[in-house]
Amino acid sequence: MPAPGRELPGWEAEACTAMAAHLDELGWLVRGQVRAAPGLGTEPGDNVVVGVLEAWLYGWAAAVVVRVDYCGEIYARRAYDDDDVDGVPALRELTGDEEDEASSERARRYAAGQ
C-alpha cells in the first residue's frame, strides 16, 4: 500500500482485503471483519490499525489485527487479548459446526487444487 495510496478514499478496506487474500493463500479461512476496540487505532512506530479480521486455522479462531506502517507496508498480528477487539474473544476454539465448515472448505479447496 504505497503512501500516496493512503490518501485515496477507502484505502483501509483495500489494506484489509489485501491481508485477507494473503491469509487465505497461507491456508487460513478468513471469516470477515470484526470490530476493533475503541482506542486501537494506532500502535508504536506510527502503525495505523485499519481493521480486525476473524481467521480460522487448526481448530482455532483468531482475531487478526491488520495494520499499515508509515511506508505503506501491511502487517498482521493476532490480537494480544480480548481488549483489542469489541465483542469477540481474541482467540477461541472453533465449535463443532465451525470445525465442520472449516473441514468442508479445506476439502473444497483441495479438490479445486488450491
Number of C-alpha atoms within 10 A of each C-alpha: 17 11 13 9 13 16 9 9 9 10 14 20 12 15 22 25 17 15 21 24 14 13 18 14 11 10 15 19 20 21 12 12 17 17 15 24 16 10 10 15 14 14 13 7 8 13 19 19 22 20 24 26 26 23 22 25 16 12 16 14 23 23 29 29 26 26 25 24 18 14 12 17 13 20 16 19 12 17 20 13 11 14 16 22 23 14 12 17 17 20 19 13 15 18 12 10 9 15 18 13 14 19 14 12 13 16 13 12 12 10 9 8 7 10
